[in-house]
């Protein structure tokens, strides 16, 4: 995932602001077969974003985001089967 292949969702909360970085064309890239193609840490232009994520995210937060993303993928699969 190159630096231009993601978008930052900003969600204001009462006491703080939440940032979420999301891939915008994962489905298209996943056909490549090389996992490094869509992993941001393998591209030097993403080093600043990767360092920021490593510094700010805890293991619990990472697991929470993984669970949420898997849930969203499952919902898209179910919706696609109904078409």
Secondary structure as the mmCIF struct_conf table of DSSP 4:
data_model
#
loop_
_struct_conf.conf_type_id
_struct_conf.id
_struct_conf.beg_label_comp_id
_struct_conf.beg_label_asym_id
_struct_conf.beg_label_seq_id
_struct_conf.end_label_comp_id
_struct_conf.end_label_asym_id
_struct_conf.end_label_seq_id
TURN_TY1_P TURN_TY1_P1 UNK A 3 UNK A 4
BEND BEND1 UNK A 5 UNK A 5
STRN STRN1 UNK A 6 UNK A 12
BEND BEND2 UNK A 14 UNK A 15
STRN STRN2 UNK A 17 UNK A 23
BEND BEND3 UNK A 24 UNK A 25
HELX_RH_AL_P HELX_RH_AL_P1 UNK A 26 UNK A 29
HELX_RH_3T_P HELX_RH_3T_P1 UNK A 30 UNK A 32
HELX_RH_3T_P HELX_RH_3T_P2 UNK A 35 UNK A 38
HELX_RH_3T_P HELX_RH_3T_P3 UNK A 40 UNK A 42
BEND BEND4 UNK A 43 UNK A 43
HELX_RH_3T_P HELX_RH_3T_P4 UNK A 44 UNK A 46
HELX_RH_AL_P HELX_RH_AL_P2 UNK A 47 UNK A 56
HELX_RH_AL_P HELX_RH_AL_P3 UNK A 59 UNK A 81
TURN_TY1_P TURN_TY1_P2 UNK A 82 UNK A 82
#
